[in-house]
């Protein structure tokens, strides 16, 4: 990686994890094509490539659905958080108002007013 910025540890771990997951997918493709002994080696290689391509597209589709759902959940939770924050602020203002009213009432009572 000369000339580029160094990877963080988390990025390196993600890179290694992705590599290992893809290698596992390639192994599954080889296992799948091995169960078809009547195919020639070239046909098995083609089946493996198609299996890998299908799996890659499936994985991408899953990631797109997860990302979309994640965005939906984030928006939903942000809305709930805003409502709760508003309720808390309203409650604090009510309590502060009651305290000020009580303090004024006590002050007036003590001054004989």
Buried (B, 14 or more C-beta within 10 A) or exposed (E): EEEEEEEEEEEEEEEEEEEEEBEEBBEBBBEBBEEEEEBEEEEBBEBBEEBBEEBEEEEEEEEEEEEEEEEEEEEEEEEEEEEEEEEEEEEEEEEEEEEEEEEEEEEEEEEEE
